[in-house]
Amino acid sequence: FTALETSLDNFLNGNSWTDYKYADEERIECSFILTVKSLNGNKFDATLQVQYSRPIYGSKYNSPVLNILDKDVVFSYRENEPIDFQQNSYTTNLSSILAFYAYTVIGADRTTYRANGGDTEFAIAQSIVTTAQSGGGASGWKSFDGTKNRFWIADQLNSPVFEPVKECWYLYHRQGLDLMHKVENHELALSNISTGLQKLKEPNQKRPNSWLLNIFFDAKHGEIVNVFSTASSLGIDTKNLQSTLENIDQTHSSEYANLGAKK
């Protein structure tokens, strides 16, 4: 698998995914963990976990933003075979999957710094879905392949219904965590984070148990509890937010029971 690992690394880190020139310290910190379940000749059946964390201004802390487990990763690969990708045409399932998540990560990263900053990348990710649907017929690209796949990630990131999720990413990070390097900003930062999280009520009411909201809270639930651990000492009432989180993120609802209380 060493040759495959090298090919994956070269593909992800060797391609220029955007026109923006990143300085070394700006490079996006993420991981692509490919776990092979079975191998038959040159055909791989695997899972792919994509994790992305964003550095927080004035600290050494990286905040988790995406934690996605893709269970539909089936592809063919021969040793030392280059992985090629063309944005407007289908090449292989592997290159399409990797490119899809590359653009999704870049889009999420940009959105945390500027409202709707990643919309261009999200649109490209959706175009990859459309192209792959008419390609090799692999699973994970169509709505009827399941409720937790690449189709739904792209669909929801580009849907007006889920604009509040992107607004939350921005408020939570740029107007929230990035302010917390100064103690005098903590109350404002928590207020902005709370405002962002409250925005998630609307998409949850329209599309309950959506894949995008699942992805959001899979990455954020523990951090949210930690971030609000100082709320009571600042005199911030978190009861309304606690109720919202317990309703939206029922998988982790027990973790919000003492939201705002110092650990």
C-alpha positions as CSV (number, residue, x, y, z in Angstrom):
1,F,0.0,0.0,0.0
2,T,3.0,2.3,0.1
3,A,2.8,3.2,-3.6
4,L,-0.9,4.0,-3.1
5,E,-0.2,6.2,-0.1
6,T,2.5,8.1,-2.1
7,S,0.1,8.5,-5.1
8,L,-2.6,9.9,-2.8
9,D,-0.2,12.3,-1.1
10,N,1.1,13.5,-4.5
11,F,-2.4,14.0,-5.8
12,L,-3.8,15.9,-2.8
13,N,-0.7,18.0,-2.1
14,G,0.7,18.4,-5.6
15,N,-2.4,19.8,-7.3
16,S,-3.3,23.5,-7.3
17,W,-6.9,23.3,-6.3
18,T,-7.5,27.1,-6.4
19,D,-6.0,30.2,-7.9
20,Y,-5.2,31.4,-4.3
21,K,-1.5,31.1,-3.4
22,Y,-1.3,29.8,0.2
23,A,1.7,30.7,2.3
24,D,3.2,27.8,4.2
25,E,1.6,28.9,7.5
26,E,-1.8,29.1,5.7
27,R,-1.8,25.6,4.4
28,I,-5.0,23.8,5.4
29,E,-4.5,21.1,8.1
30,C,-6.6,18.1,7.2
31,S,-6.3,14.3,7.1
32,F,-7.5,11.7,4.6
33,I,-7.5,8.3,6.3
34,L,-8.1,5.5,3.8
35,T,-9.0,2.1,5.3
36,V,-9.0,-0.8,2.9
37,K,-11.7,-3.4,3.8
38,S,-11.0,-5.8,1.0
39,L,-8.8,-6.1,-2.1
40,N,-9.5,-8.2,-5.1
41,G,-6.7,-7.9,-7.7
42,N,-6.5,-4.2,-8.4
43,K,-10.0,-3.4,-7.0
44,F,-10.2,-1.8,-3.6
45,D,-13.2,-1.6,-1.3
46,A,-12.4,1.0,1.4
47,T,-13.7,3.7,3.7
48,L,-12.4,7.2,3.8
49,Q,-12.4,9.5,6.9
50,V,-11.9,13.2,6.1
51,Q,-11.0,15.4,9.0
52,Y,-10.3,19.2,8.8
53,S,-9.3,21.5,11.7
54,R,-8.9,25.2,11.5
55,P,-6.2,27.2,13.4
56,I,-7.7,29.8,15.9
57,Y,-6.2,33.3,15.9
58,G,-3.8,34.1,18.7
59,S,-3.6,30.5,20.0
60,K,-2.0,27.2,19.2
61,Y,-5.4,25.5,19.1
62,N,-7.0,23.9,16.0
63,S,-10.8,23.8,16.0
64,P,-12.4,20.7,14.4
65,V,-14.7,21.7,11.5
66,L,-15.2,18.5,9.4
67,N,-15.2,14.9,10.4
68,I,-16.7,12.8,7.6
69,L,-16.7,9.0,7.3
70,D,-17.4,7.9,3.7
71,K,-18.2,4.2,3.5
72,D,-18.7,4.0,-0.3
73,V,-15.1,4.2,-1.5
74,V,-14.6,1.6,-4.3
75,F,-11.9,2.0,-6.9
76,S,-9.3,0.4,-9.1
77,Y,-5.6,1.1,-8.7
78,R,-2.4,-0.3,-10.0
79,E,1.0,0.2,-8.3
80,N,2.7,3.5,-9.3
81,E,-0.3,4.4,-11.4
82,P,-0.7,8.2,-11.4
83,I,-4.1,9.6,-10.2
84,D,-5.4,12.0,-12.7
85,F,-8.4,14.4,-12.4
86,Q,-10.1,16.6,-14.9
87,Q,-12.7,18.9,-13.5
88,N,-15.2,18.7,-16.3
89,S,-14.8,15.0,-17.2
90,Y,-14.9,11.7,-15.3
91,T,-11.5,10.0,-15.1
92,T,-11.7,7.5,-12.2
93,N,-13.8,7.1,-9.1
94,L,-10.8,7.5,-6.8
95,S,-9.7,10.8,-8.3
96,S,-13.3,12.1,-8.2
97,I,-13.7,11.2,-4.6
98,L,-10.4,12.8,-3.6
99,A,-11.1,16.0,-5.6
100,F,-14.7,16.2,-4.2
101,Y,-13.4,16.2,-0.6
102,A,-10.5,18.5,-1.4
103,Y,-12.9,21.2,-2.7
104,T,-15.3,20.5,0.2
105,V,-12.5,21.1,2.7
106,I,-11.2,24.2,1.0
107,G,-14.8,25.5,0.8
108,A,-15.4,24.9,4.5
109,D,-12.1,26.5,5.4
110,R,-12.9,29.7,3.4
111,T,-16.4,29.9,4.8
112,T,-15.0,30.0,8.4
113,Y,-13.0,33.2,7.4
114,R,-15.5,35.0,5.2
115,A,-19.3,34.6,5.0
116,N,-20.0,32.5,1.9
117,G,-16.3,32.5,1.1
118,G,-16.3,28.9,0.0
119,D,-19.3,29.0,-2.4
120,T,-17.1,28.6,-5.5
121,E,-15.5,25.5,-4.1
122,F,-18.8,24.0,-3.0
123,A,-20.2,24.6,-6.5
124,I,-17.2,22.7,-8.0
125,A,-17.8,19.9,-5.6
126,Q,-21.3,19.6,-6.8
127,S,-20.2,19.6,-10.4
128,I,-17.9,16.7,-9.6
129,V,-21.0,14.8,-8.2
130,T,-22.9,15.5,-11.5
131,T,-20.0,14.4,-13.6
132,A,-19.4,11.2,-11.5
133,Q,-23.0,10.2,-11.8
134,S,-22.6,9.7,-15.5
135,G,-19.2,8.1,-15.1
136,G,-18.4,4.6,-13.7
137,G,-21.7,4.0,-11.9
138,A,-20.0,3.7,-8.5
139,S,-22.0,4.2,-5.3
140,G,-22.1,7.4,-3.2
141,W,-22.8,9.9,-6.0
142,K,-26.6,9.6,-6.3
143,S,-29.5,10.5,-3.9
144,F,-30.8,6.9,-3.9
145,D,-27.5,5.5,-2.8
146,G,-28.3,6.5,0.8
147,T,-28.9,9.5,3.0
148,K,-25.2,9.9,4.1
149,N,-23.1,10.2,1.0
150,R,-21.3,12.7,-1.3
151,F,-24.5,13.6,-3.1
152,W,-26.1,14.9,0.0
153,I,-23.0,16.8,1.2
154,A,-22.9,18.7,-2.1
155,D,-26.6,19.1,-2.3
156,Q,-26.9,20.6,1.1
157,L,-23.8,22.8,0.9
158,N,-25.3,24.4,-2.2
159,S,-28.9,24.6,-1.0
160,P,-30.4,27.9,0.3
161,V,-32.0,25.8,3.1
162,F,-28.6,25.2,4.6
163,E,-27.2,28.8,4.2
164,P,-27.6,29.1,8.1
165,V,-25.0,26.3,8.5
166,K,-22.4,28.3,6.5
167,E,-23.4,31.5,8.5
168,C,-22.8,29.5,11.7
169,W,-19.4,28.4,10.5
170,Y,-18.4,32.0,10.0
171,L,-19.9,33.4,13.2
172,Y,-18.6,30.5,15.2
173,H,-15.0,30.8,14.0
174,R,-14.2,34.3,12.7
175,Q,-16.6,36.2,15.0
176,G,-16.3,33.8,17.9
177,L,-13.2,31.6,18.5
178,D,-10.9,34.1,16.8
179,L,-11.8,36.8,19.3
180,M,-11.1,34.7,22.4
181,H,-7.4,35.3,22.6
182,K,-8.4,38.4,24.5
183,V,-10.2,37.8,27.8
184,E,-12.2,41.0,27.5
185,N,-13.7,39.6,24.2
186,H,-15.0,36.3,25.7
187,E,-18.5,37.5,26.3
188,L,-18.9,38.9,22.8
189,A,-17.3,35.7,21.3
190,L,-19.7,33.4,23.2
191,S,-22.6,35.6,22.2
192,N,-21.6,35.3,18.5
193,I,-21.1,31.6,18.7
194,S,-24.5,31.2,20.4
195,T,-26.1,33.3,17.6
196,G,-24.5,31.1,15.0
197,L,-25.7,27.9,16.7
198,Q,-29.2,29.2,17.0
199,K,-29.3,29.7,13.3
200,L,-29.2,25.9,12.9
201,K,-32.8,25.6,14.1
202,E,-34.1,26.7,10.7
203,P,-32.5,24.1,8.5
204,N,-33.2,21.4,11.2
205,Q,-36.9,22.3,11.1
206,K,-37.0,22.1,7.3
207,R,-34.7,19.1,6.9
208,P,-34.4,17.2,10.3
209,N,-31.6,14.8,10.8
210,S,-29.8,16.1,7.7
211,W,-26.3,14.8,6.8
212,L,-24.8,18.2,6.9
213,L,-26.0,18.9,10.4
214,N,-24.8,15.5,11.5
215,I,-21.4,16.3,10.1
216,F,-21.3,19.7,11.9
217,F,-22.1,18.2,15.3
218,D,-19.9,15.1,14.8
219,A,-17.0,17.6,14.7
220,K,-18.2,20.2,17.1
221,H,-20.2,18.7,20.0
222,G,-17.3,18.3,22.4
223,E,-15.9,21.7,21.6
224,I,-19.2,23.4,22.1
225,V,-19.4,22.1,25.7
226,N,-15.8,23.2,26.4
227,V,-16.3,26.6,24.8
228,F,-19.3,27.4,27.0
229,S,-17.7,26.1,30.2
230,T,-17.0,29.7,31.3
231,A,-20.5,31.0,30.4
232,S,-21.9,30.8,34.0
233,S,-18.9,32.7,35.4
234,L,-19.6,35.5,32.8
235,G,-23.2,35.6,33.7
236,I,-24.4,34.2,30.4
237,D,-27.6,32.3,30.4
238,T,-27.3,29.1,28.2
239,K,-30.6,27.5,28.9
240,N,-32.1,28.5,25.5
241,L,-29.0,27.4,23.7
242,Q,-29.0,24.1,25.6
243,S,-32.6,23.4,24.6
244,T,-31.7,24.2,21.0
245,L,-28.7,21.9,20.9
246,E,-30.5,19.0,22.6
247,N,-33.3,19.3,20.0
248,I,-31.0,19.5,17.0
249,D,-28.2,17.2,18.0
250,Q,-30.1,14.4,19.7
251,T,-27.2,12.0,19.2
252,H,-25.1,14.0,21.7
253,S,-28.0,15.5,23.7
254,S,-26.7,14.2,27.1
255,E,-23.5,16.1,26.7
256,Y,-25.4,19.4,26.7
257,A,-27.1,18.7,30.1
258,N,-24.8,21.0,32.0
259,L,-24.0,23.5,29.3
260,G,-22.4,26.6,30.7
261,A,-21.2,25.0,33.9
262,K,-17.4,25.0,34.6
263,K,-15.9,21.5,34.4
